[in-house]
Amino acid sequence: MSRLAAITVALLAVLAVATATAGAQTPEPKTSLHDVEQQVMCVVCRTPLSVAGGPQAEAQRALIRGLIADGKTSDQIKTALVAEYGERVLALPEEKGFNLAVYLVPIAVVVAALALAAIFLPRWRRRATAFAGAQPTALGPELSAEDAKRLNDDLKRYDD
């Protein structure tokens, strides 16, 4: 029994060392210029930095390259860009304060449209089925026999 316990303890120790070294060897994903360019805007032309071509865009790219060379992550680079150029450099606004409206208003509009459809669609369907089952009503005054004959004669001219 003590031999089984010793083997179990030894296996657990080997497993602990293996998982600790495996976690230490996992490299962090490297930030690339392309990834950051997709997430920020040129502050002059207000287009994504990946398609901007002016001198300001080149200056921003140079700053990003320098930060990547320093080993900064994508979030750290975006924070540095916001500190340098302001929040307008971000392609997507941060999800706080008034900027939260960018995310919430479209959702609210869709929910409101679905609620209105859920309320009014059954009413429209009931009205349509009630209208379909109703007897046709006269749309105007009754035609006299003379007016009906004249209308038929006029319509016959167009049949030829």
DSSP file (Angstrom, degrees, kcal/mol; ACC not computed):
  #  RESIDUE AA STRUCTURE BP1 BP2  ACC     N-H-->O    O-->H-N    N-H-->O    O-->H-N    TCO  KAPPA ALPHA  PHI   PSI    X-CA   Y-CA   Z-CA
    1    1 A M     >        0   0    0      0, 0.0     4,-1.9     0, 0.0     5,-0.1   0.000 360.0 360.0 360.0 -41.5    0.0    0.0    0.0
    2    2 A S  H  >  +     0   0    0      1,-0.2     4,-2.2     2,-0.2     5,-0.1   0.820 360.0  56.5 -67.6 -29.4    2.8    2.4    0.8
    3    3 A R  H  > S+     0   0    0      2,-0.2     4,-2.1     1,-0.2    -1,-0.2   0.909 106.3  49.2 -67.1 -41.1    4.4    1.6   -2.5
    4    4 A L  H  > S+     0   0    0      1,-0.2     4,-2.2     2,-0.2    -2,-0.2   0.888 111.3  50.0 -64.2 -40.5    1.2    2.6   -4.3
    5    5 A A  H  X S+     0   0    0     -4,-1.9     4,-2.5     2,-0.2    -1,-0.2   0.890 109.6  51.0 -65.7 -40.0    1.0    5.9   -2.4
    6    6 A A  H  X S+     0   0    0     -4,-2.2     4,-2.2     2,-0.2    -2,-0.2   0.899 111.0  48.1 -64.8 -40.8    4.7    6.6   -3.3
    7    7 A I  H  X S+     0   0    0     -4,-2.1     4,-2.4     2,-0.2    -2,-0.2   0.905 111.7  50.1 -66.1 -41.3    4.0    6.0   -7.0
    8    8 A T  H  X S+     0   0    0     -4,-2.2     4,-2.4     2,-0.2    -2,-0.2   0.919 111.4  47.8 -63.5 -44.5    0.9    8.2   -6.9
    9    9 A V  H  X S+     0   0    0     -4,-2.5     4,-2.1     1,-0.2    -1,-0.2   0.898 112.0  50.4 -63.6 -40.3    2.8   11.1   -5.2
   10   10 A A  H  X S+     0   0    0     -4,-2.2     4,-2.2     2,-0.2    -2,-0.2   0.905 111.0  48.6 -65.2 -41.8    5.7   10.7   -7.7
   11   11 A L  H  X S+     0   0    0     -4,-2.4     4,-2.5     1,-0.2    -2,-0.2   0.897 111.2  50.3 -65.2 -40.6    3.2   10.9  -10.6
   12   12 A L  H  X S+     0   0    0     -4,-2.4     4,-2.4     2,-0.2    -1,-0.2   0.895 110.2  50.1 -65.0 -39.0    1.5   13.9   -9.2
   13   13 A A  H  X S+     0   0    0     -4,-2.1     4,-2.3     2,-0.2    -2,-0.2   0.915 111.6  47.8 -64.6 -43.2    4.8   15.6   -8.7
   14   14 A V  H  X S+     0   0    0     -4,-2.2     4,-2.4     1,-0.2    -2,-0.2   0.911 112.5  49.8 -63.8 -42.1    5.8   14.9  -12.4
   15   15 A L  H  X S+     0   0    0     -4,-2.5     4,-2.4     2,-0.2     5,-0.2   0.901 110.3  50.1 -63.1 -42.0    2.4   16.1  -13.6
   16   16 A A  H  X S+     0   0    0     -4,-2.4     4,-2.0     1,-0.2    -2,-0.2   0.910 112.5  46.5 -64.2 -42.7    2.8   19.4  -11.6
   17   17 A V  H  X S+     0   0    0     -4,-2.3     4,-2.2     2,-0.2     5,-0.2   0.898 112.1  51.7 -66.5 -39.8    6.3   20.0  -12.9
   18   18 A A  H  X S+     0   0    0     -4,-2.4     4,-2.0     1,-0.2    -2,-0.2   0.912 112.1  44.8 -65.0 -42.9    5.1   19.3  -16.5
   19   19 A T  H  X S+     0   0    0     -4,-2.4     4,-2.1     2,-0.2    -1,-0.2   0.865 112.0  52.9 -71.2 -33.9    2.1   21.7  -16.3
   20   20 A A  H  X S+     0   0    0     -4,-2.0     4,-1.5    -5,-0.2    -2,-0.2   0.911 113.1  42.8 -66.8 -41.8    4.2   24.4  -14.7
   21   21 A T  H  X S+     0   0    0     -4,-2.2     4,-1.5     2,-0.2    -2,-0.2   0.843 111.9  54.8 -74.1 -32.1    6.9   24.3  -17.4
   22   22 A A  H  X S+     0   0    0     -4,-2.0     4,-0.7    -5,-0.2    -2,-0.2   0.912 109.5  47.5 -66.4 -40.3    4.2   24.0  -20.2
   23   23 A G  H  < S+     0   0    0     -4,-2.1     3,-0.5     1,-0.2    -1,-0.2   0.859 111.0  51.5 -67.4 -34.5    2.6   27.2  -18.9
   24   24 A A  H  < S+     0   0    0     -4,-1.5    -1,-0.2     1,-0.2    -2,-0.2   0.783 108.2  52.0 -73.1 -26.3    5.9   29.0  -18.7
   25   25 A Q  H  < S+     0   0    0     -4,-1.5    -1,-0.2    -5,-0.1    -2,-0.2   0.591  79.8 108.0 -88.0 -10.0    6.8   28.1  -22.3
   26   26 A T     <  -     0   0    0     -4,-0.7     2,-0.1    -3,-0.5    -4,-0.0  -0.556  66.7-139.7 -71.1 116.8    3.6   29.3  -23.9
   27   27 A P        -     0   0    0      0, 0.0    -2,-0.1     0, 0.0     3,-0.1  -0.472  15.0-114.6 -77.7 148.9    4.5   32.5  -25.8
   28   28 A E        -     0   0    0     -2,-0.1     2,-0.1     1,-0.1     0, 0.0  -0.559  43.2 -93.6 -75.8 145.7    2.2   35.5  -25.7
   29   29 A P        -     0   0    0      0, 0.0     2,-0.3     0, 0.0    -1,-0.1  -0.386  43.2-121.9 -62.8 135.2    0.7   36.3  -29.1
   30   30 A K        -     0   0    0     -2,-0.1     2,-0.3    43,-0.1    43,-0.1  -0.597  20.3-124.1 -82.0 135.8    2.8   38.9  -30.8
   31   31 A T        -     0   0    0     -2,-0.3     2,-0.3    41,-0.3    40,-0.1  -0.582  27.9-158.6 -77.3 138.1    1.1   42.1  -31.8
   32   32 A S     >  -     0   0    0     -2,-0.3     4,-1.8     1,-0.1     5,-0.2  -0.848  26.9-122.0-118.3 157.1    1.4   43.0  -35.5
   33   33 A L  H  > S+     0   0    0     -2,-0.3     4,-2.8     1,-0.2     5,-0.2   0.890 112.7  56.7 -60.2 -40.7    1.0   46.3  -37.3
   34   34 A H  H  > S+     0   0    0      1,-0.2     4,-1.4     2,-0.2    -1,-0.2   0.901 105.4  50.5 -60.7 -42.6   -1.8   44.9  -39.4
   35   35 A D  H  > S+     0   0    0      1,-0.2     4,-0.5     2,-0.2    -1,-0.2   0.916 114.4  43.1 -62.6 -43.4   -3.9   44.0  -36.3
   36   36 A V  H >X S+     0   0    0     -4,-1.8     3,-1.3     1,-0.2     4,-0.8   0.882 107.8  59.7 -72.3 -37.3   -3.5   47.4  -34.8
   37   37 A E  H 3< S+     0   0    0     -4,-2.8    13,-0.9     1,-0.3    12,-0.6   0.830 101.5  55.5 -59.6 -32.0   -4.2   49.2  -38.1
   38   38 A Q  H 3< S+     0   0    0     -4,-1.4    -1,-0.3     1,-0.2    -2,-0.2   0.716 109.9  46.4 -72.0 -20.2   -7.6   47.6  -38.3
   39   39 A Q  H << S+     0   0    0     -3,-1.3    52,-2.5    -4,-0.5    53,-0.5   0.499 108.1  57.0-103.6  -6.2   -8.5   49.0  -34.9
   40   40 A V  B  <  -A   90   0A   0     -4,-0.8     9,-2.3    -3,-0.4    10,-0.4  -0.841  66.9-137.8-127.5 164.1   -7.4   52.6  -35.2
   41   41 A M  B     -B   48   0B   0     48,-3.4     2,-0.5    -2,-0.3    -3,-0.0  -0.820  27.5-105.3-117.6 154.6   -8.2   55.5  -37.5
   42   42 A C     >  -     0   0    0      5,-2.9     4,-1.6    -2,-0.3     5,-0.3  -0.696  30.3-143.2 -73.3 128.5   -6.0   58.2  -39.1
   43   43 A V  T  4 S+     0   0    0     -2,-0.5    -1,-0.1     1,-0.2    45,-0.0   0.669  93.1  44.8 -73.9 -15.1   -6.8   61.3  -37.1
   44   44 A V  T  4 S+     0   0    0      3,-0.1    -1,-0.2     1,-0.1    -2,-0.0   0.910 124.4  26.2 -91.9 -53.8   -6.7   63.6  -40.1
   45   45 A C  T  4 S-     0   0    0      2,-0.1    -2,-0.2     3,-0.0    -1,-0.1   0.545  93.6-135.0 -92.1  -6.0   -8.6   61.8  -42.8
   46   46 A R     <  +     0   0    0     -4,-1.6    -3,-0.1     1,-0.2     3,-0.0   0.824  62.7 122.5  57.2  36.9  -10.8   59.7  -40.4
   47   47 A T  S    S-     0   0    0     -5,-0.3    -5,-2.9     1,-0.1    -1,-0.2  -0.846  76.6 -76.9-118.0 160.4  -10.4   56.5  -42.4
   48   48 A P  B >>  -B   41   0B   0      0, 0.0     3,-1.9     0, 0.0     4,-1.3  -0.292  40.9-124.7 -56.4 141.5   -9.0   53.2  -41.0
   49   49 A L  T 34 S+     0   0    0     -9,-2.3   -11,-0.2   -12,-0.6    -8,-0.1   0.764 106.9  69.0 -62.0 -24.8   -5.3   53.4  -40.7
   50   50 A S  T 34 S+     0   0    0    -13,-0.9    -1,-0.3   -10,-0.4   -12,-0.1   0.750 112.7  28.7 -67.0 -22.4   -5.0   50.3  -42.8
   51   51 A V  T <4 S+     0   0    0     -3,-1.9    -1,-0.2   -14,-0.2    -2,-0.2   0.516  95.9 106.6-113.8  -8.9   -6.2   52.2  -45.9
   52   52 A A     <  +     0   0    0     -4,-1.3    -6,-0.0     1,-0.1    -3,-0.0  -0.407  39.8 179.5 -71.9 147.5   -5.0   55.8  -45.0
   53   53 A G        +     0   0    0     -2,-0.1    -1,-0.1   -11,-0.0    -4,-0.0   0.320  36.8 110.6-133.8  10.3   -2.0   57.1  -47.0
   54   54 A G  S  > S-     0   0    0      1,-0.1     4,-1.8     4,-0.0     5,-0.1  -0.190  81.5 -96.9 -83.1 177.7   -1.2   60.6  -45.8
   55   55 A P  H  > S+     0   0    0      0, 0.0     4,-2.0     0, 0.0     5,-0.1   0.854 123.9  54.4 -62.9 -35.2    1.8   61.8  -43.8
   56   56 A Q  H  > S+     0   0    0      2,-0.2     4,-2.3     1,-0.2     5,-0.2   0.902 106.4  51.9 -65.4 -39.5   -0.2   61.7  -40.6
   57   57 A A  H  > S+     0   0    0      1,-0.2     4,-2.5     2,-0.2    -1,-0.2   0.900 109.1  50.0 -62.8 -40.5   -1.0   58.0  -41.2
   58   58 A E  H  X S+     0   0    0     -4,-1.8     4,-2.3     2,-0.2    -1,-0.2   0.880 109.2  51.8 -65.6 -37.1    2.7   57.3  -41.8
   59   59 A A  H  X S+     0   0    0     -4,-2.0     4,-2.1     2,-0.2    -2,-0.2   0.907 110.6  48.1 -65.0 -41.2    3.5   59.0  -38.5
   60   60 A Q  H  X S+     0   0    0     -4,-2.3     4,-2.5     2,-0.2    -2,-0.2   0.911 110.7  50.9 -65.1 -41.6    1.0   56.9  -36.7
   61   61 A R  H  X S+     0   0    0     -4,-2.5     4,-2.9     1,-0.2    -2,-0.2   0.906 108.8  51.9 -61.7 -40.8    2.3   53.7  -38.2
   62   62 A A  H  X S+     0   0    0     -4,-2.3     4,-2.1     2,-0.2    -1,-0.2   0.911 109.9  49.0 -62.4 -41.7    5.9   54.7  -37.2
   63   63 A L  H  X S+     0   0    0     -4,-2.1     4,-2.1     2,-0.2    -2,-0.2   0.919 112.2  48.6 -62.2 -43.4    4.7   55.2  -33.6
   64   64 A I  H  X S+     0   0    0     -4,-2.5     4,-2.5     2,-0.2    -2,-0.2   0.915 109.3  52.3 -64.6 -42.8    2.9   51.8  -33.7
   65   65 A R  H  X S+     0   0    0     -4,-2.9     4,-2.4     1,-0.2    -1,-0.2   0.909 109.5  50.3 -59.2 -41.7    6.0   50.1  -35.1
   66   66 A G  H  X S+     0   0    0     -4,-2.1     4,-1.3     1,-0.2    -1,-0.2   0.895 111.0  48.1 -63.2 -40.5    8.1   51.6  -32.3
   67   67 A L  H  <>S+     0   0    0     -4,-2.1     5,-2.2     2,-0.2     4,-0.2   0.868 110.9  51.0 -69.1 -35.9    5.6   50.4  -29.7
   68   68 A I  H ><5S+     0   0    0     -4,-2.5     3,-1.7     1,-0.2    -2,-0.2   0.910 107.7  53.1 -65.4 -41.4    5.5   46.9  -31.2
   69   69 A A  H 3<5S+     0   0    0     -4,-2.4    -1,-0.2     1,-0.3    -2,-0.2   0.813 103.8  57.2 -63.1 -29.4    9.3   46.8  -31.1
   70   70 A D  T 3<5S-     0   0    0     -4,-1.3    -1,-0.3    -5,-0.2    -2,-0.2   0.526 121.7-110.5 -77.8  -4.9    9.1   47.7  -27.4
   71   71 A G  T < 5 +     0   0    0     -3,-1.7    -3,-0.2    -4,-0.2    -2,-0.1   0.705  60.5 160.9  86.6  20.7    7.0   44.6  -26.9
   72   72 A K      < -     0   0    0     -5,-2.2   -41,-0.3     1,-0.1    -1,-0.2  -0.423  35.9-123.0 -75.7 150.3    3.7   46.3  -26.2
   73   73 A T     >  -     0   0    0     -2,-0.1     4,-2.3     1,-0.1     5,-0.2  -0.353  30.2-100.6 -83.3 171.1    0.4   44.5  -26.5
   74   74 A S  H  > S+     0   0    0      1,-0.2     4,-2.4     2,-0.2     5,-0.2   0.899 123.6  49.1 -60.9 -42.6   -2.4   45.7  -28.7
   75   75 A D  H  > S+     0   0    0      1,-0.2     4,-2.2     2,-0.2    -1,-0.2   0.894 110.6  50.1 -66.3 -39.1   -4.3   47.2  -25.8
   76   76 A Q  H  > S+     0   0    0      2,-0.2     4,-2.1     1,-0.2    -1,-0.2   0.881 110.6  50.4 -65.7 -37.1   -1.2   49.0  -24.5
   77   77 A I  H  X S+     0   0    0     -4,-2.3     4,-2.4     2,-0.2    -2,-0.2   0.920 110.3  49.0 -66.7 -43.6   -0.6   50.4  -28.0
   78   78 A K  H  X S+     0   0    0     -4,-2.4     4,-2.4     1,-0.2    -2,-0.2   0.891 110.3  51.7 -63.6 -37.9   -4.2   51.6  -28.3
   79   79 A T  H  X S+     0   0    0     -4,-2.2     4,-2.1     2,-0.2    -1,-0.2   0.910 110.3  48.6 -63.0 -41.7   -3.9   53.3  -24.9
   80   80 A A  H  X S+     0   0    0     -4,-2.1     4,-1.8     2,-0.2    -2,-0.2   0.891 111.2  50.3 -65.5 -39.0   -0.7   55.0  -26.0
   81   81 A L  H  X S+     0   0    0     -4,-2.4     4,-3.3     2,-0.2     5,-0.5   0.888 109.9  50.0 -66.7 -38.6   -2.4   56.2  -29.2
   82   82 A V  H  X S+     0   0    0     -4,-2.4     4,-1.9     1,-0.2    -1,-0.2   0.896 110.3  50.6 -65.8 -38.9   -5.4   57.6  -27.2
   83   83 A A  H  < S+     0   0    0     -4,-2.1    -1,-0.2    -5,-0.2    -2,-0.2   0.862 118.1  39.9 -64.6 -34.4   -3.0   59.4  -24.9
   84   84 A E  H  < S+     0   0    0     -4,-1.8    -2,-0.2    -5,-0.1    -1,-0.2   0.912 135.1  13.6 -80.6 -45.5   -1.2   60.9  -28.0
   85   85 A Y  H  < S-     0   0    0     -4,-3.3     3,-0.3     1,-0.3    -3,-0.2   0.513 103.3-113.4-115.2  -8.3   -4.2   61.7  -30.3
   86   86 A G    ><  -     0   0    0     -4,-1.9     3,-1.5    -5,-0.5    -1,-0.3  -0.289  48.5 -57.4  94.3 173.9   -7.3   61.5  -28.2
   87   87 A E  G >  S+     0   0    0      1,-0.3     3,-1.6     2,-0.2    -1,-0.2   0.666 119.5  79.3 -69.5 -16.4  -10.2   59.0  -28.4
   88   88 A R  G 3  S+     0   0    0     -3,-0.3    -1,-0.3     1,-0.3    -2,-0.1   0.629  79.4  72.0 -67.3 -10.5  -11.0   59.9  -32.0
   89   89 A V  G <  S+     0   0    0     -3,-1.5   -48,-3.4   -49,-0.1     2,-0.3   0.709  78.8  92.4 -76.3 -19.6   -8.1   57.6  -33.0
   90   90 A L  B <   -A   40   0A   0     -3,-1.6   -50,-0.3   -50,-0.2   -51,-0.0  -0.564  67.2-150.4 -79.4 136.9  -10.1   54.5  -32.0
   91   91 A A  S    S+     0   0    0    -52,-2.5   -51,-0.2    -2,-0.3    -1,-0.1   0.890  91.5  34.9 -70.9 -39.4  -12.2   52.8  -34.8
   92   92 A L  S    S-     0   0    0    -53,-0.5    -1,-0.2    -3,-0.0     3,-0.1  -0.964  94.1-121.5-114.3 130.8  -14.7   51.6  -32.2
   93   93 A P        -     0   0    0      0, 0.0    -5,-0.0     0, 0.0    -2,-0.0  -0.287  36.6 -93.3 -67.4 156.2  -15.5   53.8  -29.2
   94   94 A E        -     0   0    0      1,-0.1     2,-1.8    -7,-0.1     5,-0.0  -0.367  37.8-112.5 -67.0 150.5  -14.9   52.4  -25.8
   95   95 A E  S    S+     0   0    0     -3,-0.1     2,-0.3     5,-0.1    -1,-0.1  -0.426  83.4  87.7 -87.1  63.7  -18.0   50.8  -24.2
   96   96 A K  S >  S-     0   0    0     -2,-1.8     3,-1.1     0, 0.0     4,-0.3  -0.988  79.3  -5.3-153.7 157.5  -18.6   53.4  -21.5
   97   97 A G  G >  S-     0   0    0     -2,-0.3     3,-1.4     1,-0.2     4,-0.2  -0.241 124.8 -13.7  61.2-142.6  -20.4   56.7  -20.9
   98   98 A F  G >  S+     0   0    0      1,-0.3     3,-1.8     2,-0.2     4,-0.3   0.792 129.9  68.9 -64.7 -28.9  -22.1   58.3  -23.9
   99   99 A N  G X  S+     0   0    0     -3,-1.1     3,-1.3     1,-0.3     4,-0.5   0.717  81.8  75.5 -63.7 -20.1  -20.2   56.0  -26.3
  100  100 A L  G X> S+     0   0    0     -3,-1.4     4,-2.1    -4,-0.3     3,-1.0   0.768  80.5  71.2 -62.5 -24.1  -22.3   53.1  -25.0
  101  101 A A  H <> S+     0   0    0     -3,-1.8     4,-2.5     1,-0.3    -1,-0.3   0.821  85.4  66.2 -61.8 -31.3  -25.2   54.5  -27.0
  102  102 A V  H <4 S+     0   0    0     -3,-1.3    -1,-0.3    -4,-0.3    -2,-0.2   0.840 111.9  33.8 -58.7 -32.9  -23.4   53.3  -30.2
  103  103 A Y  H <> S+     0   0    0     -3,-1.0     4,-0.6    -4,-0.5    -2,-0.2   0.806 122.9  43.7 -91.9 -33.7  -23.9   49.8  -29.0
  104  104 A L  H  X S+     0   0    0     -4,-2.1     4,-2.6     2,-0.1     5,-0.2   0.840 100.6  63.7 -87.4 -34.3  -27.3   50.1  -27.3
  105  105 A V  H  X S+     0   0    0     -4,-2.5     4,-2.5     1,-0.2     5,-0.2   0.924 102.8  48.0 -62.2 -46.9  -29.4   52.3  -29.7
  106  106 A P  H  > S+     0   0    0      0, 0.0     4,-2.1     0, 0.0    -1,-0.2   0.901 113.4  49.1 -60.8 -37.1  -29.4   49.8  -32.6
  107  107 A I  H  X S+     0   0    0     -4,-0.6     4,-2.4     1,-0.2    -2,-0.2   0.920 111.1  49.7 -65.4 -42.3  -30.4   47.0  -30.2
  108  108 A A  H  X S+     0   0    0     -4,-2.6     4,-2.5     1,-0.2    -1,-0.2   0.881 109.4  51.9 -64.2 -38.1  -33.2   49.1  -28.8
  109  109 A V  H  X S+     0   0    0     -4,-2.5     4,-2.4     2,-0.2    -1,-0.2   0.921 110.9  47.1 -64.8 -43.5  -34.5   50.0  -32.2
  110  110 A V  H  X S+     0   0    0     -4,-2.1     4,-2.4     2,-0.2    -2,-0.2   0.920 113.0  48.8 -64.9 -43.0  -34.6   46.3  -33.2
  111  111 A V  H  X S+     0   0    0     -4,-2.4     4,-2.3     1,-0.2    -2,-0.2   0.911 112.2  48.9 -63.3 -42.2  -36.4   45.4  -30.0
  112  112 A A  H  X S+     0   0    0     -4,-2.5     4,-2.6     2,-0.2    -2,-0.2   0.903 110.8  50.3 -64.4 -41.0  -38.9   48.2  -30.4
  113  113 A A  H  X S+     0   0    0     -4,-2.4     4,-2.3     1,-0.2    -2,-0.2   0.910 111.6  48.0 -63.9 -41.8  -39.6   47.2  -34.0
  114  114 A L  H  X S+     0   0    0     -4,-2.4     4,-2.3     2,-0.2    -1,-0.2   0.890 111.6  50.4 -65.4 -38.4  -40.2   43.6  -32.9
  115  115 A A  H  X S+     0   0    0     -4,-2.3     4,-1.8     2,-0.2    -2,-0.2   0.920 111.3  48.0 -65.3 -43.7  -42.5   44.7  -30.1
  116  116 A L  H  X S+     0   0    0     -4,-2.6     4,-3.0     1,-0.2     5,-0.3   0.905 112.0  49.5 -63.4 -40.9  -44.5   46.9  -32.5
  117  117 A A  H  X S+     0   0    0     -4,-2.3     4,-2.2     1,-0.2    -1,-0.2   0.904 109.9  51.4 -64.0 -40.2  -44.8   44.0  -35.0
  118  118 A A  H  < S+     0   0    0     -4,-2.3    -1,-0.2     1,-0.2    -2,-0.2   0.830 116.3  41.5 -66.2 -31.0  -45.9   41.7  -32.2
  119  119 A I  H  X S+     0   0    0     -4,-1.8     4,-0.6    -5,-0.1    -2,-0.2   0.930 124.1  32.2 -80.4 -48.0  -48.6   44.1  -31.1
  120  120 A F  H  X S+     0   0    0     -4,-3.0     4,-2.6     1,-0.2     5,-0.2   0.752 103.1  71.3 -88.6 -25.0  -49.9   45.3  -34.5
  121  121 A L  H  X S+     0   0    0     -4,-2.2     4,-2.4    -5,-0.3     5,-0.2   0.929  99.6  47.5 -61.5 -46.3  -49.5   42.2  -36.7
  122  122 A P  H  > S+     0   0    0      0, 0.0     4,-2.5     0, 0.0    -1,-0.2   0.898 112.4  51.4 -61.8 -36.2  -52.3   40.2  -35.0
  123  123 A R  H  X S+     0   0    0     -4,-0.6     4,-2.5     2,-0.2    -2,-0.2   0.929 110.6  47.6 -63.7 -44.4  -54.6   43.3  -35.3
  124  124 A W  H  X S+     0   0    0     -4,-2.6     4,-2.4     1,-0.2    -1,-0.2   0.893 112.4  49.7 -63.7 -39.3  -53.8   43.7  -39.0
  125  125 A R  H  X S+     0   0    0     -4,-2.4     4,-2.4    -5,-0.2     5,-0.2   0.916 111.3  48.3 -67.5 -41.4  -54.5   40.0  -39.6
  126  126 A R  H  X S+     0   0    0     -4,-2.5     4,-2.3     1,-0.2    -2,-0.2   0.917 113.0  48.7 -62.8 -41.9  -57.8   40.1  -37.7
  127  127 A R  H  X S+     0   0    0     -4,-2.5     4,-2.3     2,-0.2    -2,-0.2   0.892 111.2  50.2 -64.9 -39.7  -58.8   43.2  -39.7
  128  128 A A  H  X S+     0   0    0     -4,-2.4     4,-2.2     2,-0.2    -2,-0.2   0.908 112.6  45.6 -67.0 -41.7  -57.8   41.5  -43.0
  129  129 A T  H  X S+     0   0    0     -4,-2.4     4,-1.5     2,-0.2    -1,-0.2   0.873 113.4  50.3 -70.2 -34.8  -59.8   38.3  -42.2
  130  130 A A  H  X S+     0   0    0     -4,-2.3     4,-0.6    -5,-0.2    -2,-0.2   0.892 112.4  47.6 -66.6 -38.6  -62.8   40.4  -41.1
  131  131 A F  H >< S+     0   0    0     -4,-2.3     3,-0.6     1,-0.2    -2,-0.2   0.876 109.3  53.3 -69.3 -37.6  -62.6   42.4  -44.3
  132  132 A A  H 3< S+     0   0    0     -4,-2.2    -1,-0.2     1,-0.2    -2,-0.2   0.840 110.9  46.8 -67.8 -32.0  -62.3   39.3  -46.4
  133  133 A G  H 3< S+     0   0    0     -4,-1.5    -1,-0.2    -5,-0.1    -2,-0.2   0.569  93.1 102.0 -85.6  -8.6  -65.5   37.8  -44.9
  134  134 A A  S << S-     0   0    0     -4,-0.6     3,-0.1    -3,-0.6    -3,-0.0  -0.374  80.8-104.9 -77.1 154.1  -67.5   41.0  -45.2
  135  135 A Q        -     0   0    0      1,-0.1    -1,-0.1    -2,-0.1    -2,-0.1  -0.548  42.7-101.9 -75.0 140.2  -70.1   41.5  -47.9
  136  136 A P        -     0   0    0      0, 0.0     2,-0.3     0, 0.0    -1,-0.1  -0.363  39.7-150.8 -62.4 141.3  -69.0   43.8  -50.7
  137  137 A T        -     0   0    0     -3,-0.1     2,-0.2     1,-0.0    -3,-0.0  -0.760  24.6 -92.3-111.4 159.7  -70.5   47.2  -50.4
  138  138 A A        -     0   0    0     -2,-0.3     4,-0.1     1,-0.1    -1,-0.0  -0.498  26.2-156.4 -71.1 136.9  -71.4   49.7  -53.1
  139  139 A L  S    S-     0   0    0     -2,-0.2    -1,-0.1     2,-0.1     3,-0.0   0.576  71.8  -7.9 -90.9 -10.6  -68.6   52.1  -53.8
  140  140 A G  S    S-     0   0    0      1,-0.0     3,-0.1     3,-0.0     2,-0.0  -0.889  99.3 -42.8-162.8-170.1  -70.8   54.8  -55.2
  141  141 A P        -     0   0    0      0, 0.0    -2,-0.1     0, 0.0     2,-0.1  -0.338  68.1 -94.1 -69.6 153.4  -74.3   55.5  -56.3
  142  142 A E        -     0   0    0      1,-0.1     2,-0.3    -4,-0.1    -4,-0.0  -0.372  40.8-118.5 -65.4 143.9  -76.2   52.9  -58.4
  143  143 A L        -     0   0    0     -3,-0.1     2,-0.1     1,-0.1    -1,-0.1  -0.643  22.5-126.5 -84.4 140.3  -76.1   53.3  -62.1
  144  144 A S     >  -     0   0    0     -2,-0.3     4,-2.4     1,-0.1     5,-0.2  -0.390  28.6-106.5 -75.5 165.3  -79.2   53.9  -64.0
  145  145 A A  H  > S+     0   0    0      1,-0.2     4,-2.0     2,-0.2     5,-0.2   0.872 121.8  52.3 -61.1 -37.7  -80.0   51.6  -66.9
  146  146 A E  H  > S+     0   0    0      2,-0.2     4,-2.1     1,-0.2    -1,-0.2   0.910 110.4  46.7 -67.0 -42.5  -79.2   54.4  -69.3
  147  147 A D  H  > S+     0   0    0      2,-0.2     4,-2.4     1,-0.2    -2,-0.2   0.881 111.3  52.2 -66.7 -38.3  -75.8   55.1  -67.7
  148  148 A A  H  X S+     0   0    0     -4,-2.4     4,-2.3     2,-0.2    -2,-0.2   0.904 109.9  48.7 -65.4 -40.6  -75.0   51.3  -67.7
  149  149 A K  H  X S+     0   0    0     -4,-2.0     4,-2.3     2,-0.2    -2,-0.2   0.923 112.1  48.5 -64.3 -44.0  -75.8   51.0  -71.4
  150  150 A R  H  X S+     0   0    0     -4,-2.1     4,-2.1     2,-0.2    -2,-0.2   0.888 111.1  50.7 -63.6 -39.6  -73.6   54.0  -72.2
  151  151 A L  H  X S+     0   0    0     -4,-2.4     4,-2.3     2,-0.2    -2,-0.2   0.916 110.6  49.0 -63.6 -43.8  -70.7   52.6  -70.1
  152  152 A N  H  X S+     0   0    0     -4,-2.3     4,-1.9     2,-0.2    -2,-0.2   0.894 110.2  51.2 -63.5 -39.3  -71.0   49.3  -71.9
  153  153 A D  H  X S+     0   0    0     -4,-2.3     4,-1.1     2,-0.2    -1,-0.2   0.906 110.7  49.0 -63.9 -40.7  -71.0   51.0  -75.3
  154  154 A D  H  X S+     0   0    0     -4,-2.1     4,-0.7     1,-0.2     3,-0.3   0.902 111.2  49.3 -65.2 -40.6  -67.9   53.0  -74.4
  155  155 A L  H >X S+     0   0    0     -4,-2.3     3,-0.7     1,-0.2     4,-0.7   0.836 103.8  60.1 -68.6 -32.8  -66.1   49.8  -73.2
  156  156 A K  H >X S+     0   0    0     -4,-1.9     3,-0.7     1,-0.2     4,-0.7   0.831  95.5  63.0 -64.5 -31.5  -66.9   48.0  -76.4
  157  157 A R  H 3< S+     0   0    0     -4,-1.1     3,-0.5    -3,-0.3    -1,-0.2   0.844 103.9  47.9 -60.7 -33.1  -65.0   50.6  -78.4
  158  158 A Y  H << S+     0   0    0     -4,-0.7    -1,-0.2    -3,-0.7    -2,-0.2   0.614  97.2  71.2 -85.1 -12.5  -61.8   49.6  -76.6
  159  159 A D  H <<        0   0    0     -3,-0.7    -1,-0.2    -4,-0.7    -2,-0.2   0.743 360.0 360.0 -73.6 -21.8  -62.3   45.8  -77.2
  160  160 A D     <        0   0    0     -4,-0.7    -1,-0.2    -3,-0.5    -2,-0.1   0.483 360.0 360.0 -70.6 360.0  -61.6   46.1  -80.9
